[in-house]
Amino acid sequence: MSLELELQKFPKTITLRDGTEVVLRPLQSTDEPAFHEFFLAVPEHERMFIKHRVTDRAVIRNWCQNIDYGRNFPLLALAGSRIVGDATLHQQLGGWKRHVGRVSVLVHPRFRGRGLARALVSEIVEVARNLGLEKVEAEFIGEQEAAMKLFALLGFTHLVRIPDHVKDMQGIKHDYILMELVLRTDEEYAGAG
């Protein structure tokens, strides 16, 4: 399937466990103020696990003004005009990891525990599968136990844990964990018969 076909599937409305409806759609250039507000709502002790300085408006502006869905497919969840979740599929378009995508997810603190992270990751995995990727991986810092549990429930397996391998934005060392999900197409399932 092509990226254009994937983009045509959105916007899509989903209902969370508590009955709240949210709209899923890719990031747009006009999302800059709302996207920045979304990251500011994340508690500071959690932002230190994010690889980029998301409180820096210039970082968010760059993401919103230089959208390349082929490399980074940010799928937003919106409650009204407010961004309440983001899952992104990161891809290498060439080289030795061109068949592997990387998934990241973040949910607004007030929208956690409602199934939004699970829904976002499931959607992004489906996009990856339809784009022909063979695997998706997710990276974590050791303290992100709840996130790793969610990914495990979605079929991801632990590949590696490297003690004290990464530093957060405060310079504190943490374990690095890599998880992976091997993607199977419908044809592969049918052949397994």
PyMOL commands that set and color helices and strands:
alter all, ss='L'
color gray80, all
select helices_A, chain A and resi 3-7+29-40+44-47+57-65+109-111+116-130+145-153+186-192
alter helices_A, ss='H'
color red, helices_A
select strands_A, chain A and resi 12-15+21-26+72-79+82-91+100-107+135-141+157-167+173-182
alter strands_A, ss='S'
color yellow, strands_A
deselect
rebuild
show_as cartoon
